[in-house]
Each structure stands twice: as structure tokens, then as C-alpha cells.
Amino acid sequence: MNIVVLIKQVPDTTDVKIDPRTGTLIREGVPSIINPDDKHALEEGLRIREKFGGTVTVLSMGPPQAEDALMEARAMGADTTVLISDRAFAGSDTLATSYALARSVITTGEWDIVLGGRQAIDGDTAQIGPQTAELLGVPQVTYCIEIDIAEDGRSVTAKRALEDGYEVIETKLPALFTVIKDINQPRYPSIRGIVNVCRDCDVQTWNAKDIGASKKMIGLDGSPTQVARTFAPEPKGDGLILEGPPEQTTKELVKHLRDKNVVRVR
Ligand SMILES: Cc1cc2nc3c(=O)[nH]c(=O)nc-3n(C[C@H](O)[C@H](O)[C@H](O)COP(=O)(O)OP(=O)(O)OC[C@H]3O[C@@H](n4cnc5c(N)ncnc54)[C@H](O)[C@@H]3O)c2cc1C
């Protein structure tokens, strides 16, 4: 079973601060991590390899520092790690990114299953999985909490989370799955894995030419998204504290809620 896992390096958002003057993220000094959902995707890939054999190839598109995320993936047990990096990718929106990732999956050779996280904690669109599946022309199951591959290694039953329950989907491989954190508990990098990474830190790098990407489909040329405006959300006020006897404060509260159209009293 040849398994491909998509991981994104993201800023650790618990530490992210907004520059109040420019409204942009202050990235200096902010540590980077593997996007949390993606660790679960990698764990699932490693478990599938343990059951069926084969290889786990991890792909990440990003700047050179994304190599750190790939080294961590290697220490967790990935067989091959590839950084997809080229100035030609600058300005890529989700469609151009999905195109580059789909081309990269194809470049890995014969593959059976692609796993990714549901959503990245920085970009937050959850578009990459579905778009990549479309570009690869394979079935997709998103929001997976269980992926059960039949003994024949060809058909899959996947359970996907909905707001008020779950859905069970059957499909054939090759296919793409995005996962959420409830699917498993990711392992820590093993001591052996860390030693192997230190001895042989072999992260491959592929550029646009290596993956056979058309210039029209990547970077700004391949990105139909127009960002009209970016802004930081207004800080919330301190809230309203009503003081006085319950009869009076209840009336005041109802008035506030009516004024804000939260409730309608007949
Ligand atoms: C007009 C425009 C220009 C942009 N220019 C740039 C730019 O110059 N540089 C830049 O870094 N970003 C740029 N971006 C942002 C970039 O397009 C997104 O970060 C990227 O498409 C991923 O989207 P997302 O974070 O919403 O991922 P989601 O769709 O939320 O991610 C879902 C899953 O897809 C996989 N995934 C997502 N991104 C990657 C990745 N890069 N590698 C491997 N797997 C991945 C992961 O498994 C992840 O859990 C730009 C966006 C727009 C709209």
C-alpha cells in the first residue's frame, strides 16, 4: 500500500499576535508546528502501513523552513519526505496549492491512498483536501473519524463526523481522505526515529519543473482568488453588568436583547 500524507507547517497559533497598526500576523519569534489535524493523518498512514505494508511518503509545500516539519514526520516513522518549494509557487491560493500537491502526489509514482488534515489552523479553509481529490480524479471522504480498509486492500469503509451524528461511506481505492483529531492519538517521535533523522536528514526538495507543473496553474497566474480586504476583528467590549433588584435588571436585560434583535417579545 503506497500511502501519501499531506502536511502543512503552521505557526503555533496559541502564540500568534496581531500587529495592531498593520493588522497582519507578527510571525517573528513565533514557533512553527505541524498542523494538528495533519499529525492525525500521518498517524493513520503509519497504522495503515503497519497493517498492509508499503510506504508512507509525506509531502509539504512551503518555504525551506517547512523542512523542520518533514524531519519531525520522518522521526515519527515516515519513509520518504518531500518539500515542494519554488519561488514560482509564491502567491498560490488554495486552487494553485491543490494543483501543486496533486502534481506532487502523481510524481510519487504508484499510490493508493492520500491522507490529509481536515483544516489548517492558519488558512482555515478546508479546501485543499477536496480540491486535490478533484484534481486527482479520485473519490474523497472528508472529516473522517474511522478509515477501515478491507483485507483485499482495495475497498474502504470510512466514518465521517457530521454536526449531529456520523455518516458511513464505502469507496474504492485510490481515494483521498481528510481526518479530524478524533480518529486516533498520534505517536511521539521515537528515539530511534530521532537518531535516524540526525544521521540521515534526507528531505527531498521538488520544484515546479520536478512535478511537471504548468506555469499557468501555479503562483498568482494559477490563483483565481482576489483578496479584497483583510482586517483584524474588533476587540469585544467588556460586556454589560446590570445592577439592581431582579425585577428592574430583568426588564433592562429584555430591553437590551430586544434592541439587539436577539429576542422578540409579543
Ligand atoms: C490570493 C492568495 C495568495 C496566497 N499566497 C500565498 C503565498 O504566497 N504563500 C503562502 O504560504 N500562502 C499563500 N496563500 C495561502 C495558501 O493558499 C494557503 O495556505 C494554502 O492554499 C492552504 O490553505 P489552507 O491553509 O486553508 O489549508 P486547508 O485547506 O485548511 O488545509 C487542509 C489540509 O490540506 C493539507 N495542506 C494544506 N496546505 C498544505 C501545504 N502547503 N502542503 C501540504 N499539505 C497541505 C493539510 O493536510 C491540511 O490539513 C495565499 C492565499 C491566497 C488566497
The ligand as a Gaussian input file, in Angstrom:
#p B3LYP/6-31G(d) Opt

LIG

0 1
 C       -4.513000      35.130000      -3.174000
 C       -3.762000      34.253000      -2.213000
 C       -2.371000      34.257000      -2.227000
 C       -1.646000      33.444000      -1.341000
 N       -0.300000      33.461000      -1.364000
 C        0.419000      32.696000      -0.524000
 C        1.837000      32.712000      -0.527000
 O        2.471000      33.453000      -1.294000
 N        2.496000      31.900000       0.356000
 C        1.810000      31.085000       1.217000
 O        2.453000      30.361000       2.004000
 N        0.471000      31.038000       1.238000
 C       -0.234000      31.833000       0.391000
 N       -1.597000      31.804000       0.428000
 C       -2.251000      30.876000       1.348000
 C       -2.281000      29.483000       0.730000
 O       -3.037000      29.494000      -0.454000
 C       -2.906000      28.519000       1.726000
 O       -2.119000      28.499000       2.900000
 C       -2.956000      27.107000       1.196000
 O       -3.665000      27.058000      -0.006000
 C       -3.587000      26.156000       2.184000
 O       -4.875000      26.590000       2.505000
 P       -5.444000      26.388000       3.965000
 O       -4.402000      26.873000       4.907000
 O       -6.796000      26.954000       4.026000
 O       -5.471000      24.797000       4.096000
 P       -6.709000      23.828000       4.379000
 O       -7.466000      23.608000       3.126000
 O       -7.490000      24.254000       5.581000
 O       -5.860000      22.510000       4.731000
 C       -6.442000      21.217000       4.767000
 C       -5.349000      20.166000       4.707000
 O       -4.678000      20.231000       3.443000
 C       -3.281000      19.907000       3.620000
 N       -2.472000      21.089000       3.252000
 C       -2.826000      22.394000       3.268000
 N       -1.808000      23.178000       2.845000
 C       -0.782000      22.334000       2.581000
 C        0.556000      22.522000       2.130000
 N        1.059000      23.749000       1.853000
 N        1.350000      21.437000       1.965000
 C        0.858000      20.178000       2.228000
 N       -0.389000      19.935000       2.649000
 C       -1.201000      20.993000       2.829000
 C       -3.104000      19.549000       5.095000
 O       -3.291000      18.166000       5.246000
 C       -4.242000      20.338000       5.751000
 O       -4.644000      19.816000       6.993000
 C       -2.334000      32.612000      -0.428000
 C       -3.741000      32.605000      -0.421000
 C       -4.442000      33.411000      -1.290000
 C       -5.943000      33.396000      -1.246000

